[in-house]
Amino acid sequence: MEFGLLGICKENVMNNRTVYLAGPIRGCTYKGCTEWRKEVTKNLAAYGITCFSPLRGRTYLKDDEVIKEAYPDYAVSTAKAIVSRDRFDCLNSSLLFVNLLGAGDKASLGTMFEIAWASLQHKPIVLVMEAENNIHVHPFVTELCTFWASNLDEGCKLVRHILLPEGAIEKKYYVESDYYGVTQK
């Protein structure tokens, strides 16, 4: 085993192929928040890359018309729990995938913090967003994000090129996915 700066095993760092899926949640529908995440998760799982959604384990939100800021009656959905787990996921993932397509007219404050956390850790950040007419087109977003794509497929391709070694980029696995758990065969 080879150890780098701060005694971190280089082998473990390079084998960690995890992606945190950031994007607007508050004020959006459950379906609007989960459909794109399911699509990206399925796409990347086919290459052995694991995705973490901030909505995992929160299917009880599916019947709400729009998702609220926090849910104090649910232990994993209190304001403190949301911030704590999302920060943990950002800091422990290899890469941040940020989808701000069609974000509307309100900035996603949680997503902005997730970008900042990942940037402070020098993690690659793949931004998927329109080049104009998006409230998030701002230097603090565009300059901190390492890569920029205009659609989810382009974003997934960038993730594969960043996280996978030469020769593995086109290798696909047969995947059974229920979104919250992925089984590779």
C-alpha positions in Angstrom: 0.0 0.0 0.0 1.2 3.5 -0.8 0.3 6.4 1.4 0.2 10.0 0.4 -0.2 13.3 2.1 -1.8 13.1 5.6 -1.3 9.3 5.6 -4.2 8.7 3.3 -4.0 5.4 1.4 -3.8 6.3 -2.3 -5.3 2.9 -3.2 -8.5 3.7 -1.2 -8.8 7.2 -2.7 -8.6 5.9 -6.3 -11.0 3.0 -5.7 -13.6 5.3 -4.1 -16.1 5.8 -6.9 -18.9 7.6 -5.2 -21.0 10.5 -6.4 -23.2 12.8 -4.4 -26.2 14.1 -6.4 -26.8 17.7 -5.5 -29.6 19.9 -6.8 -32.7 21.8 -5.7 -35.2 20.1 -3.4 -37.2 22.6 -1.3 -40.2 23.8 -3.3 -39.9 21.0 -5.9 -42.0 18.0 -6.3 -40.8 14.6 -5.0 -40.9 13.2 -8.6 -39.1 16.2 -10.0 -36.3 15.7 -7.4 -36.0 12.0 -7.7 -36.5 11.2 -11.5 -33.2 12.8 -12.6 -31.4 11.3 -9.7 -32.7 7.8 -10.6 -31.6 8.4 -14.2 -28.1 9.4 -13.2 -27.8 6.6 -10.6 -28.8 4.0 -13.2 -26.4 5.4 -15.8 -23.4 5.5 -13.5 -24.2 2.2 -11.7 -23.7 0.5 -15.0 -20.0 1.4 -14.7 -19.6 0.5 -11.0 -20.1 4.0 -9.7 -22.3 4.4 -6.6 -24.5 7.5 -6.2 -25.9 9.0 -3.0 -29.1 11.0 -3.1 -30.1 13.4 -0.3 -33.6 12.0 -0.7 -32.7 8.3 0.1 -34.8 6.9 2.8 -37.3 9.7 2.5 -40.1 8.2 0.4 -42.6 9.5 2.9 -42.2 12.9 1.1 -43.7 11.5 -2.2 -47.3 12.5 -1.3 -46.4 16.1 -0.5 -47.3 18.6 -3.3 -43.9 20.2 -2.8 -41.1 19.4 -0.5 -40.7 21.7 2.5 -37.4 23.0 4.0 -37.5 20.4 6.9 -39.8 17.9 8.6 -39.4 18.1 12.4 -41.5 14.9 12.9 -39.0 12.7 11.0 -35.6 12.1 12.6 -33.7 12.1 9.3 -35.6 15.2 8.0 -35.1 17.8 10.7 -33.1 20.8 9.6 -30.1 19.7 11.6 -30.3 16.1 10.2 -30.6 17.3 6.6 -27.5 19.5 6.9 -25.5 16.9 8.8 -26.1 14.0 6.4 -25.8 16.1 3.3 -22.5 17.5 4.5 -21.3 14.0 5.5 -22.2 12.7 2.0 -20.5 15.6 0.2 -17.3 15.2 2.2 -17.2 11.4 1.8 -18.0 11.2 -1.9 -15.3 11.3 -4.6 -17.2 13.7 -6.7 -20.2 16.1 -6.6 -22.7 16.0 -9.4 -24.8 19.2 -9.5 -28.0 19.4 -11.6 -29.3 22.9 -11.8 -31.2 22.5 -15.1 -34.5 24.4 -15.1 -33.9 25.5 -11.5 -36.5 28.3 -11.6 -36.3 31.7 -10.1 -35.1 30.8 -6.5 -31.5 29.9 -5.8 -30.9 26.6 -4.2 -29.1 27.5 -1.0 -28.4 24.0 0.1 -26.8 23.2 -3.2 -24.6 26.3 -3.0 -23.3 25.0 0.4 -22.7 21.5 -1.1 -20.7 23.1 -3.9 -18.7 25.1 -1.3 -18.0 22.0 0.9 -16.9 19.9 -2.1 -14.7 22.8 -3.4 -13.0 23.2 0.0 -12.1 19.5 -0.2 -10.7 19.9 -3.7 -13.2 17.4 -5.1 -14.2 17.5 -8.7 -17.6 19.1 -9.3 -19.6 18.3 -12.4 -22.2 21.1 -13.0 -25.2 20.4 -15.3 -26.9 23.7 -16.1 -27.9 26.0 -18.9 -25.3 28.6 -19.9 -27.7 31.4 -19.5 -31.2 32.2 -18.1 -30.5 30.3 -14.9 -30.5 32.1 -11.5 -27.3 30.1 -10.6 -25.2 31.5 -13.5 -22.8 33.3 -11.1 -19.0 33.2 -10.7 -19.3 31.6 -7.3 -21.0 28.6 -9.0 -19.4 28.6 -12.4 -15.8 29.1 -11.1 -16.0 26.5 -8.3 -17.5 23.8 -10.5 -14.6 22.0 -12.3 -16.6 20.7 -15.3 -19.8 22.0 -17.0 -22.2 20.0 -19.0 -25.5 21.1 -20.7 -27.4 17.8 -20.1 -27.4 14.8 -17.7 -25.9 12.4 -20.3 -22.9 14.7 -20.9 -22.6 15.1 -17.1 -22.5 11.3 -16.6 -19.9 11.0 -19.3 -17.7 13.5 -17.6 -18.1 11.6 -14.3 -17.0 8.3 -16.0 -13.9 10.1 -17.5 -13.0 11.5 -14.1 -13.5 8.5 -11.9 -12.7 5.5 -14.0 -9.3 4.2 -15.2 -8.4 3.9 -18.8 -10.2 0.9 -20.3 -13.0 0.9 -17.7 -14.9 3.9 -19.2 -16.8 1.7 -21.7 -17.1 -1.4 -19.4 -20.7 -1.8 -18.3 -22.2 -4.1 -15.7 -25.6 -5.7 -15.7 -27.4 -3.7 -13.0 -30.6 -4.2 -11.1 -31.5 -1.0 -9.4 -34.3 0.0 -7.1 -32.8 3.5 -6.8 -31.9 3.1 -3.1 -29.8 0.0 -3.6 -27.9 -1.2 -6.7 -26.9 -4.8 -7.3 -24.1 -5.5 -9.8 -24.0 -8.8 -11.6 
